[in-house]
Each structure stands twice: as structure tokens, then as C-alpha cells.
Amino acid sequence: MFNIGIIAEGDTDFVTLQNILVGYFDKDITGYVNQLQPLRGQIGGWSKVFKYCRSVNFKNDSDND
């Protein structure tokens, strides 16, 4: 199968994007969708989205090796 990583401003944005993907693929893919930023329960925000995208963590999390 595949894995999808979502970088969102907050938890509600992640859930919304995840549900859009479930509708697009027309099946439950929630086990293949990972929240990369913010981690569950952490405070998000656009500044953290941009900071994460520039970080080494983003490169490591997005590698498919």
C-alpha cells in the first residue's frame, strides 16, 4: 500500500484533510495517513508548519528508504 504524511496547522486541519482523502480514495485509508506536524496534542500554527518544512525532521520523515 502507501503512506501519506500530512503537515497541517492543527489537529482539526489534519482530521479535515484526512477525511477528504478518505472520500477521494473511497475507502478507509486512515491507517495509512500520518500526522507529521503538529503531533497530536501539541499546539500547531502556521509558523510551526513553515519551521517544520525547513527542518531535518521533515526530510527524515519524508524519506522512503
N, CA, C and O atoms as a Tripos MOL2 file, in Angstrom:
@<TRIPOS>MOLECULE
protein
  260   259    65     0     0
PROTEIN
NO_CHARGES

@<TRIPOS>ATOM
      1 N           0.8480   -1.1750    0.0000 N.3       1 MET1
      2 CA          0.0000    0.0000    0.0000 C.3       1 MET1
      3 C           0.8920    1.2360    0.0000 C.2       1 MET1
      4 O           2.0060    1.1750   -0.5220 O.2       1 MET1
      5 N           0.4620    2.3150    0.5450 N.am      2 PHE2
      6 CA          1.1800    3.5750    0.5270 C.3       2 PHE2
      7 C           1.0230    4.2650    1.8710 C.2       2 PHE2
      8 O           0.1860    3.8790    2.6870 O.2       2 PHE2
      9 N           1.8280    5.2780    2.0910 N.am      3 ASN3
     10 CA          1.7060    6.1220    3.2680 C.3       3 ASN3
     11 C           1.5930    7.5650    2.8200 C.2       3 ASN3
     12 O           2.2530    7.9930    1.8730 O.2       3 ASN3
     13 N           0.7530    8.3010    3.5100 N.am      4 ILE4
     14 CA          0.5680    9.7200    3.2310 C.3       4 ILE4
     15 C           0.8760   10.4790    4.5070 C.2       4 ILE4
     16 O           0.3360   10.1560    5.5660 O.2       4 ILE4
     17 N           1.7290   11.4770    4.4220 N.am      5 GLY5
     18 CA          2.0300   12.3350    5.5590 C.3       5 GLY5
     19 C           1.3620   13.6770    5.3820 C.2       5 GLY5
     20 O           1.4170   14.2700    4.3050 O.2       5 GLY5
     21 N           0.7290   14.1560    6.4380 N.am      6 ILE6
     22 CA          0.0540   15.4460    6.3690 C.3       6 ILE6
     23 C           0.7350   16.4140    7.3300 C.2       6 ILE6
     24 O           0.9450   16.1100    8.5050 O.2       6 ILE6
     25 N           1.0710   17.5730    6.8070 N.am      7 ILE7
     26 CA          1.5740   18.6760    7.6150 C.3       7 ILE7
     27 C           0.4460   19.6890    7.6620 C.2       7 ILE7
     28 O           0.0690   20.2580    6.6370 O.2       7 ILE7
     29 N          -0.0880   19.9140    8.8470 N.am      8 ALA8
     30 CA         -1.2420   20.7890    8.9890 C.3       8 ALA8
     31 C          -0.9830   21.8310   10.0600 C.2       8 ALA8
     32 O          -0.0280   21.7360   10.8310 O.2       8 ALA8
     33 N          -1.8590   22.8320   10.0890 N.am      9 GLU9
     34 CA         -1.7250   23.8730   11.1070 C.3       9 GLU9
     35 C          -2.1180   23.3400   12.4760 C.2       9 GLU9
     36 O          -1.5220   23.7190   13.4840 O.2       9 GLU9
     37 N          -3.1010   22.4750   12.5180 N.am     10 GLY10
     38 CA         -3.5660   21.9480   13.7970 C.3      10 GLY10
     39 C          -4.2800   20.6210   13.6360 C.2      10 GLY10
     40 O          -4.4080   20.1010   12.5270 O.2      10 GLY10
     41 N          -4.7480   20.0730   14.7590 N.am     11 ASP11
     42 CA         -5.4090   18.7680   14.7460 C.3      11 ASP11
     43 C          -6.6710   18.7570   13.8910 C.2      11 ASP11
     44 O          -6.9190   17.7900   13.1700 O.2      11 ASP11
     45 N          -7.4760   19.8240   13.9620 N.am     12 THR12
     46 CA         -8.7160   19.8370   13.1860 C.3      12 THR12
     47 C          -8.4340   19.9080   11.6900 C.2      12 THR12
     48 O          -9.1770   19.3360   10.8920 O.2      12 THR12
     49 N          -7.3730   20.6000   11.3050 N.am     13 ASP13
     50 CA         -6.9890   20.6430    9.8830 C.3      13 ASP13
     51 C          -6.5740   19.2540    9.4140 C.2      13 ASP13
     52 O          -6.9260   18.8310    8.3120 O.2      13 ASP13
     53 N          -5.8260   18.5530   10.2540 N.am     14 PHE14
     54 CA         -5.4030   17.1940    9.9080 C.3      14 PHE14
     55 C          -6.6120   16.2940    9.6900 C.2      14 PHE14
     56 O          -6.6830   15.5780    8.6910 O.2      14 PHE14
     57 N          -7.5590   16.3270   10.6170 N.am     15 VAL15
     58 CA         -8.7480   15.4730   10.5130 C.3      15 VAL15
     59 C          -9.5310   15.8110    9.2410 C.2      15 VAL15
     60 O         -10.0150   14.9100    8.5560 O.2      15 VAL15
     61 N          -9.6560   17.0830    8.9280 N.am     16 THR16
     62 CA        -10.3620   17.5030    7.7140 C.3      16 THR16
     63 C          -9.6680   16.9730    6.4640 C.2      16 THR16
     64 O         -10.3170   16.4080    5.5830 O.2      16 THR16
     65 N          -8.3550   17.1540    6.3870 N.am     17 LEU17
     66 CA         -7.6110   16.6640    5.2180 C.3      17 LEU17
     67 C          -7.6540   15.1420    5.1180 C.2      17 LEU17
     68 O          -7.7570   14.5920    4.0210 O.2      17 LEU17
     69 N          -7.5740   14.4680    6.2480 N.am     18 GLN18
     70 CA         -7.6560   13.0100    6.2540 C.3      18 GLN18
     71 C          -9.0120   12.5480    5.7150 C.2      18 GLN18
     72 O          -9.0730   11.6020    4.9290 O.2      18 GLN18
     73 N         -10.0890   13.1990    6.1270 N.am     19 ASN19
     74 CA        -11.4220   12.8230    5.6420 C.3      19 ASN19
     75 C         -11.6020   13.1210    4.1640 C.2      19 ASN19
     76 O         -12.2990   12.3840    3.4670 O.2      19 ASN19
     77 N         -10.9880   14.1840    3.6770 N.am     20 ILE20
     78 CA        -11.0290   14.4690    2.2360 C.3      20 ILE20
     79 C         -10.3480   13.3380    1.4740 C.2      20 ILE20
     80 O         -10.8450   12.8960    0.4380 O.2      20 ILE20
     81 N          -9.2070   12.8670    1.9860 N.am     21 LEU21
     82 CA         -8.5020   11.7590    1.3240 C.3      21 LEU21
     83 C          -9.3130   10.4650    1.3650 C.2      21 LEU21
     84 O          -9.3280    9.7150    0.3890 O.2      21 LEU21
     85 N          -9.9810   10.2010    2.4750 N.am     22 VAL22
     86 CA        -10.8340    9.0090    2.5710 C.3      22 VAL22
     87 C         -11.9340    9.0880    1.5170 C.2      22 VAL22
     88 O         -12.2340    8.0910    0.8600 O.2      22 VAL22
     89 N         -12.5320   10.2560    1.3530 N.am     23 GLY23
     90 CA        -13.5570   10.4280    0.3250 C.3      23 GLY23
     91 C         -13.0010   10.2900   -1.0730 C.2      23 GLY23
     92 O         -13.6460    9.7040   -1.9420 O.2      23 GLY23
     93 N         -11.8080   10.8220   -1.3050 N.am     24 TYR24
     94 CA        -11.1900   10.7460   -2.6260 C.3      24 TYR24
     95 C         -10.8930    9.3050   -3.0110 C.2      24 TYR24
     96 O         -11.1920    8.8780   -4.1260 O.2      24 TYR24
     97 N         -10.3000    8.5540   -2.0800 N.am     25 PHE25
     98 CA         -9.9500    7.1670   -2.3750 C.3      25 PHE25
     99 C         -11.1240    6.2130   -2.2060 C.2      25 PHE25
    100 O         -11.0360    5.0430   -2.5770 O.2      25 PHE25
    101 N         -12.2250    6.7110   -1.6470 N.am     26 ASP26
    102 CA        -13.4610    5.9480   -1.4760 C.3      26 ASP26
    103 C         -13.2590    4.6620   -0.6730 C.2      26 ASP26
    104 O         -13.9000    3.6460   -0.9430 O.2      26 ASP26
    105 N         -12.3690    4.7130    0.3090 N.am     27 LYS27
    106 CA        -12.1890    3.6110    1.2490 C.3      27 LYS27
    107 C         -11.4470    4.1230    2.4720 C.2      27 LYS27
    108 O         -10.8560    5.2020    2.4430 O.2      27 LYS27
    109 N         -11.4810    3.3470    3.5420 N.am     28 ASP28
    110 CA        -10.8490    3.7640    4.7940 C.3      28 ASP28
    111 C          -9.3370    3.5940    4.6860 C.2      28 ASP28
    112 O          -8.8130    2.4830    4.7530 O.2      28 ASP28
    113 N          -8.6600    4.7090    4.5210 N.am     29 ILE29
    114 CA         -7.1970    4.6890    4.4200 C.3      29 ILE29
    115 C          -6.5580    5.3090    5.6560 C.2      29 ILE29
    116 O          -5.3680    5.6210    5.6500 O.2      29 ILE29
    117 N          -7.3470    5.4900    6.7210 N.am     30 THR30
    118 CA         -6.8460    6.2100    7.8880 C.3      30 THR30
    119 C          -5.5990    5.5680    8.4880 C.2      30 THR30
    120 O          -4.8000    6.2660    9.1110 O.2      30 THR30
    121 N          -5.4100    4.2700    8.3210 N.am     31 GLY31
    122 CA         -4.2210    3.6110    8.8300 C.3      31 GLY31
    123 C          -2.9690    3.9450    8.0420 C.2      31 GLY31
    124 O          -1.8590    3.6290    8.4710 O.2      31 GLY31
    125 N          -3.1400    4.5810    6.8930 N.am     32 TYR32
    126 CA         -2.0090    4.9260    6.0260 C.3      32 TYR32
    127 C          -1.7150    6.4220    6.0100 C.2      32 TYR32
    128 O          -0.8000    6.8730    5.3220 O.2      32 TYR32
    129 N          -2.4910    7.1830    6.7660 N.am     33 VAL33
    130 CA         -2.3250    8.6260    6.8120 C.3      33 VAL33
    131 C          -1.6940    8.9950    8.1510 C.2      33 VAL33
    132 O          -2.2240    8.6600    9.2100 O.2      33 VAL33
    133 N          -0.5610    9.6860    8.0930 N.am     34 ASN34
    134 CA          0.1840   10.0380    9.2940 C.3      34 ASN34
    135 C           0.2330   11.5420    9.4840 C.2      34 ASN34
    136 O           0.4290   12.2980    8.5320 O.2      34 ASN34
    137 N           0.0530   11.9620   10.7190 N.am     35 GLN35
    138 CA          0.1400   13.3690   11.0530 C.3      35 GLN35
    139 C           1.5920   13.6890   11.3750 C.2      35 GLN35
    140 O           2.1260   13.2300   12.3840 O.2      35 GLN35
    141 N           2.2270   14.4730   10.5170 N.am     36 LEU36
    142 CA          3.6320   14.8070   10.7070 C.3      36 LEU36
    143 C           3.8120   16.0460   11.5820 C.2      36 LEU36
    144 O           4.7210   16.0980   12.4100 O.2      36 LEU36
    145 N           2.9630   17.0220   11.4010 N.am     37 GLN37
    146 CA          3.0590   18.2480   12.1780 C.3      37 GLN37
    147 C           1.6950   18.8820   12.2710 C.2      37 GLN37
    148 O           1.0450   18.9690   11.2300 O.2      37 GLN37
    149 N           1.1900   19.3320   13.3940 N.am     38 PRO38
    150 CA          1.7760   19.1140   14.7130 C.3      38 PRO38
    151 C           1.4830   17.6970   15.1770 C.2      38 PRO38
    152 O           0.5260   17.0750   14.7150 O.2      38 PRO38
    153 N           2.2880   17.1920   16.0730 N.am     39 LEU39
    154 CA          1.9880   15.8990   16.6590 C.3      39 LEU39
    155 C           0.7310   16.0390   17.5000 C.2      39 LEU39
    156 O           0.4620   17.1020   18.0590 O.2      39 LEU39
    157 N          -0.0400   14.9540   17.5870 N.am     40 ARG40
    158 CA         -1.3020   15.0050   18.3300 C.3      40 ARG40
    159 C          -1.0980   15.5870   19.7190 C.2      40 ARG40
    160 O          -0.1630   15.2190   20.4310 O.2      40 ARG40
    161 N          -1.9760   16.4910   20.0900 N.am     41 GLY41
    162 CA         -1.9340   17.0870   21.4140 C.3      41 GLY41
    163 C          -0.9920   18.2710   21.5440 C.2      41 GLY41
    164 O          -0.9580   18.9220   22.5880 O.2      41 GLY41
    165 N          -0.2280   18.5610   20.4990 N.am     42 GLN42
    166 CA          0.6730   19.7140   20.5560 C.3      42 GLN42
    167 C           0.0220   20.9040   19.8750 C.2      42 GLN42
    168 O          -0.8650   20.7550   19.0350 O.2      42 GLN42
    169 N           0.4740   22.0650   20.2480 N.am     43 ILE43
    170 CA         -0.0450   23.2930   19.6490 C.3      43 ILE43
    171 C           0.6120   23.4870   18.2890 C.2      43 ILE43
    172 O           1.8300   23.3660   18.1530 O.2      43 ILE43
    173 N          -0.1990   23.7870   17.2940 N.am     44 GLY44
    174 CA          0.3050   23.9890   15.9420 C.3      44 GLY44
    175 C           0.4350   25.4670   15.6180 C.2      44 GLY44
    176 O           0.7980   26.2730   16.4750 O.2      44 GLY44
    177 N           0.1420   25.8040   14.4040 N.am     45 GLY45
    178 CA          0.2360   27.1840   13.9350 C.3      45 GLY45
    179 C           1.0400   27.2350   12.6490 C.2      45 GLY45
    180 O           1.8890   26.3820   12.3910 O.2      45 GLY45
    181 N           0.7510   28.2610   11.8400 N.am     46 TRP46
    182 CA          1.4180   28.3630   10.5470 C.3      46 TRP46
    183 C           2.9150   28.5220   10.6780 C.2      46 TRP46
    184 O           3.6600   27.9940    9.8540 O.2      46 TRP46
    185 N           3.3810   29.2390   11.6980 N.am     47 SER47
    186 CA          4.8280   29.4100   11.8480 C.3      47 SER47
    187 C           5.5040   28.0680   12.0950 C.2      47 SER47
    188 O           6.6270   27.8450   11.6450 O.2      47 SER47
    189 N           4.8170   27.1640   12.8160 N.am     48 LYS48
    190 CA          5.3840   25.8320   13.0550 C.3      48 LYS48
    191 C           5.3400   24.9780   11.7960 C.2      48 LYS48
    192 O           6.2120   24.1310   11.6020 O.2      48 LYS48
    193 N           4.3440   25.1800   10.9350 N.am     49 VAL49
    194 CA          4.2930   24.4700    9.6520 C.3      49 VAL49
    195 C           5.5290   24.8290    8.8330 C.2      49 VAL49
    196 O           6.2180   23.9440    8.3260 O.2      49 VAL49
    197 N           5.8110   26.1210    8.7010 N.am     50 PHE50
    198 CA          6.9620   26.5570    7.9100 C.3      50 PHE50
    199 C           8.2780   26.1010    8.5390 C.2      50 PHE50
    200 O           9.1920   25.6760    7.8320 O.2      50 PHE50
    201 N           8.3720   26.1900    9.8540 N.am     51 LYS51
    202 CA          9.5800   25.7470   10.5500 C.3      51 LYS51
    203 C           9.8090   24.2540   10.3310 C.2      51 LYS51
    204 O          10.9370   23.8310   10.0820 O.2      51 LYS51
    205 N           8.7360   23.4460   10.4230 N.am     52 TYR52
    206 CA          8.8520   22.0060   10.2130 C.3      52 TYR52
    207 C           9.2990   21.7010    8.7820 C.2      52 TYR52
    208 O          10.1430   20.8310    8.5700 O.2      52 TYR52
    209 N           8.7440   22.4050    7.8100 N.am     53 CYS53
    210 CA          9.0990   22.1600    6.4090 C.3      53 CYS53
    211 C          10.5710   22.4710    6.1190 C.2      53 CYS53
    212 O          11.1450   21.9230    5.1780 O.2      53 CYS53
    213 N          11.1790   23.3380    6.9160 N.am     54 ARG54
    214 CA         12.5980   23.6550    6.7510 C.3      54 ARG54
    215 C          13.5050   22.7580    7.5840 C.2      54 ARG54
    216 O          14.7280   22.8500    7.4750 O.2      54 ARG54
    217 N          12.9330   21.9010    8.4080 N.am     55 SER55
    218 CA         13.7200   21.1410    9.3830 C.3      55 SER55
    219 C          14.2610   19.8300    8.8110 C.2      55 SER55
    220 O          13.7940   19.3290    7.7880 O.2      55 SER55
    221 N          15.2470   19.3050    9.5000 N.am     56 VAL56
    222 CA         15.7930   17.9880    9.1770 C.3      56 VAL56
    223 C          14.7340   16.9160    9.4350 C.2      56 VAL56
    224 O          14.6990   15.9020    8.7370 O.2      56 VAL56
    225 N          13.8770   17.1310   10.4250 N.am     57 ASN57
    226 CA         12.8160   16.1650   10.7210 C.3      57 ASN57
    227 C          11.9360   15.9250    9.5010 C.2      57 ASN57
    228 O          11.5490   14.7890    9.2290 O.2      57 ASN57
    229 N          11.6150   16.9950    8.7580 N.am     58 PHE58
    230 CA         10.7990   16.8400    7.5620 C.3      58 PHE58
    231 C          11.4810   15.9400    6.5410 C.2      58 PHE58
    232 O          10.8520   15.0510    5.9680 O.2      58 PHE58
    233 N          12.7630   16.1760    6.3190 N.am     59 LYS59
    234 CA         13.4980   15.3250    5.3770 C.3      59 LYS59
    235 C          13.5100   13.8720    5.8480 C.2      59 LYS59
    236 O          13.2770   12.9600    5.0550 O.2      59 LYS59
    237 N          13.7770   13.6570    7.1210 N.am     60 ASN60
    238 CA         13.8030   12.2880    7.6570 C.3      60 ASN60
    239 C          12.4260   11.6300    7.5920 C.2      60 ASN60
    240 O          12.3210   10.4500    7.2590 O.2      60 ASN60
    241 N          11.3680   12.3820    7.9080 N.am     61 ASP61
    242 CA         10.0190   11.8250    7.9080 C.3      61 ASP61
    243 C           9.5210   11.5310    6.5040 C.2      61 ASP61
    244 O           8.6680   10.6620    6.3220 O.2      61 ASP61
    245 N          10.0420   12.2420    5.5080 N.am     62 SER62
    246 CA          9.5590   12.0580    4.1440 C.3      62 SER62
    247 C          10.4090   11.0980    3.3180 C.2      62 SER62
    248 O          10.0420   10.7800    2.1870 O.2      62 SER62
    249 N          11.5340   10.6290    3.8550 N.am     63 ASP63
    250 CA         12.3540    9.6580    3.1370 C.3      63 ASP63
    251 C          11.6280    8.3220    3.0370 C.2      63 ASP63
    252 O          10.9670    7.8860    3.9800 O.2      63 ASP63
    253 N          11.7590    7.6880    1.8940 N.am     64 ASN64
    254 CA         11.0920    6.3970    1.6560 C.3      64 ASN64
    255 C          12.0760    5.2450    1.6120 C.2      64 ASN64
    256 O          11.7590    4.1960    1.0530 O.2      64 ASN64
    257 N          13.2380    5.4040    2.1730 N.am     65 ASP65
    258 CA         14.2480    4.3460    2.1210 C.3      65 ASP65
    259 C          13.8480    3.1220    2.8830 C.2      65 ASP65
    260 O          14.6010    2.1490    2.9280 O.2      65 ASP65
@<TRIPOS>BOND
     1     1     2 1
     2     2     3 1
     3     3     4 2
     4     3     5 am
     5     5     6 1
     6     6     7 1
     7     7     8 2
     8     7     9 am
     9     9    10 1
    10    10    11 1
    11    11    12 2
    12    11    13 am
    13    13    14 1
    14    14    15 1
    15    15    16 2
    16    15    17 am
    17    17    18 1
    18    18    19 1
    19    19    20 2
    20    19    21 am
    21    21    22 1
    22    22    23 1
    23    23    24 2
    24    23    25 am
    25    25    26 1
    26    26    27 1
    27    27    28 2
    28    27    29 am
    29    29    30 1
    30    30    31 1
    31    31    32 2
    32    31    33 am
    33    33    34 1
    34    34    35 1
    35    35    36 2
    36    35    37 am
    37    37    38 1
    38    38    39 1
    39    39    40 2
    40    39    41 am
    41    41    42 1
    42    42    43 1
    43    43    44 2
    44    43    45 am
    45    45    46 1
    46    46    47 1
    47    47    48 2
    48    47    49 am
    49    49    50 1
    50    50    51 1
    51    51    52 2
    52    51    53 am
    53    53    54 1
    54    54    55 1
    55    55    56 2
    56    55    57 am
    57    57    58 1
    58    58    59 1
    59    59    60 2
    60    59    61 am
    61    61    62 1
    62    62    63 1
    63    63    64 2
    64    63    65 am
    65    65    66 1
    66    66    67 1
    67    67    68 2
    68    67    69 am
    69    69    70 1
    70    70    71 1
    71    71    72 2
    72    71    73 am
    73    73    74 1
    74    74    75 1
    75    75    76 2
    76    75    77 am
    77    77    78 1
    78    78    79 1
    79    79    80 2
    80    79    81 am
    81    81    82 1
    82    82    83 1
    83    83    84 2
    84    83    85 am
    85    85    86 1
    86    86    87 1
    87    87    88 2
    88    87    89 am
    89    89    90 1
    90    90    91 1
    91    91    92 2
    92    91    93 am
    93    93    94 1
    94    94    95 1
    95    95    96 2
    96    95    97 am
    97    97    98 1
    98    98    99 1
    99    99   100 2
   100    99   101 am
   101   101   102 1
   102   102   103 1
   103   103   104 2
   104   103   105 am
   105   105   106 1
   106   106   107 1
   107   107   108 2
   108   107   109 am
   109   109   110 1
   110   110   111 1
   111   111   112 2
   112   111   113 am
   113   113   114 1
   114   114   115 1
   115   115   116 2
   116   115   117 am
   117   117   118 1
   118   118   119 1
   119   119   120 2
   120   119   121 am
   121   121   122 1
   122   122   123 1
   123   123   124 2
   124   123   125 am
   125   125   126 1
   126   126   127 1
   127   127   128 2
   128   127   129 am
   129   129   130 1
   130   130   131 1
   131   131   132 2
   132   131   133 am
   133   133   134 1
   134   134   135 1
   135   135   136 2
   136   135   137 am
   137   137   138 1
   138   138   139 1
   139   139   140 2
   140   139   141 am
   141   141   142 1
   142   142   143 1
   143   143   144 2
   144   143   145 am
   145   145   146 1
   146   146   147 1
   147   147   148 2
   148   147   149 am
   149   149   150 1
   150   150   151 1
   151   151   152 2
   152   151   153 am
   153   153   154 1
   154   154   155 1
   155   155   156 2
   156   155   157 am
   157   157   158 1
   158   158   159 1
   159   159   160 2
   160   159   161 am
   161   161   162 1
   162   162   163 1
   163   163   164 2
   164   163   165 am
   165   165   166 1
   166   166   167 1
   167   167   168 2
   168   167   169 am
   169   169   170 1
   170   170   171 1
   171   171   172 2
   172   171   173 am
   173   173   174 1
   174   174   175 1
   175   175   176 2
   176   175   177 am
   177   177   178 1
   178   178   179 1
   179   179   180 2
   180   179   181 am
   181   181   182 1
   182   182   183 1
   183   183   184 2
   184   183   185 am
   185   185   186 1
   186   186   187 1
   187   187   188 2
   188   187   189 am
   189   189   190 1
   190   190   191 1
   191   191   192 2
   192   191   193 am
   193   193   194 1
   194   194   195 1
   195   195   196 2
   196   195   197 am
   197   197   198 1
   198   198   199 1
   199   199   200 2
   200   199   201 am
   201   201   202 1
   202   202   203 1
   203   203   204 2
   204   203   205 am
   205   205   206 1
   206   206   207 1
   207   207   208 2
   208   207   209 am
   209   209   210 1
   210   210   211 1
   211   211   212 2
   212   211   213 am
   213   213   214 1
   214   214   215 1
   215   215   216 2
   216   215   217 am
   217   217   218 1
   218   218   219 1
   219   219   220 2
   220   219   221 am
   221   221   222 1
   222   222   223 1
   223   223   224 2
   224   223   225 am
   225   225   226 1
   226   226   227 1
   227   227   228 2
   228   227   229 am
   229   229   230 1
   230   230   231 1
   231   231   232 2
   232   231   233 am
   233   233   234 1
   234   234   235 1
   235   235   236 2
   236   235   237 am
   237   237   238 1
   238   238   239 1
   239   239   240 2
   240   239   241 am
   241   241   242 1
   242   242   243 1
   243   243   244 2
   244   243   245 am
   245   245   246 1
   246   246   247 1
   247   247   248 2
   248   247   249 am
   249   249   250 1
   250   250   251 1
   251   251   252 2
   252   251   253 am
   253   253   254 1
   254   254   255 1
   255   255   256 2
   256   255   257 am
   257   257   258 1
   258   258   259 1
   259   259   260 2
@<TRIPOS>SUBSTRUCTURE
     1 MET1         2 RESIDUE 1 A MET
     2 PHE2         6 RESIDUE 1 A PHE
     3 ASN3        10 RESIDUE 1 A ASN
     4 ILE4        14 RESIDUE 1 A ILE
     5 GLY5        18 RESIDUE 1 A GLY
     6 ILE6        22 RESIDUE 1 A ILE
     7 ILE7        26 RESIDUE 1 A ILE
     8 ALA8        30 RESIDUE 1 A ALA
     9 GLU9        34 RESIDUE 1 A GLU
    10 GLY10       38 RESIDUE 1 A GLY
    11 ASP11       42 RESIDUE 1 A ASP
    12 THR12       46 RESIDUE 1 A THR
    13 ASP13       50 RESIDUE 1 A ASP
    14 PHE14       54 RESIDUE 1 A PHE
    15 VAL15       58 RESIDUE 1 A VAL
    16 THR16       62 RESIDUE 1 A THR
    17 LEU17       66 RESIDUE 1 A LEU
    18 GLN18       70 RESIDUE 1 A GLN
    19 ASN19       74 RESIDUE 1 A ASN
    20 ILE20       78 RESIDUE 1 A ILE
    21 LEU21       82 RESIDUE 1 A LEU
    22 VAL22       86 RESIDUE 1 A VAL
    23 GLY23       90 RESIDUE 1 A GLY
    24 TYR24       94 RESIDUE 1 A TYR
    25 PHE25       98 RESIDUE 1 A PHE
    26 ASP26      102 RESIDUE 1 A ASP
    27 LYS27      106 RESIDUE 1 A LYS
    28 ASP28      110 RESIDUE 1 A ASP
    29 ILE29      114 RESIDUE 1 A ILE
    30 THR30      118 RESIDUE 1 A THR
    31 GLY31      122 RESIDUE 1 A GLY
    32 TYR32      126 RESIDUE 1 A TYR
    33 VAL33      130 RESIDUE 1 A VAL
    34 ASN34      134 RESIDUE 1 A ASN
    35 GLN35      138 RESIDUE 1 A GLN
    36 LEU36      142 RESIDUE 1 A LEU
    37 GLN37      146 RESIDUE 1 A GLN
    38 PRO38      150 RESIDUE 1 A PRO
    39 LEU39      154 RESIDUE 1 A LEU
    40 ARG40      158 RESIDUE 1 A ARG
    41 GLY41      162 RESIDUE 1 A GLY
    42 GLN42      166 RESIDUE 1 A GLN
    43 ILE43      170 RESIDUE 1 A ILE
    44 GLY44      174 RESIDUE 1 A GLY
    45 GLY45      178 RESIDUE 1 A GLY
    46 TRP46      182 RESIDUE 1 A TRP
    47 SER47      186 RESIDUE 1 A SER
    48 LYS48      190 RESIDUE 1 A LYS
    49 VAL49      194 RESIDUE 1 A VAL
    50 PHE50      198 RESIDUE 1 A PHE
    51 LYS51      202 RESIDUE 1 A LYS
    52 TYR52      206 RESIDUE 1 A TYR
    53 CYS53      210 RESIDUE 1 A CYS
    54 ARG54      214 RESIDUE 1 A ARG
    55 SER55      218 RESIDUE 1 A SER
    56 VAL56      222 RESIDUE 1 A VAL
    57 ASN57      226 RESIDUE 1 A ASN
    58 PHE58      230 RESIDUE 1 A PHE
    59 LYS59      234 RESIDUE 1 A LYS
    60 ASN60      238 RESIDUE 1 A ASN
    61 ASP61      242 RESIDUE 1 A ASP
    62 SER62      246 RESIDUE 1 A SER
    63 ASP63      250 RESIDUE 1 A ASP
    64 ASN64      254 RESIDUE 1 A ASN
    65 ASP65      258 RESIDUE 1 A ASP
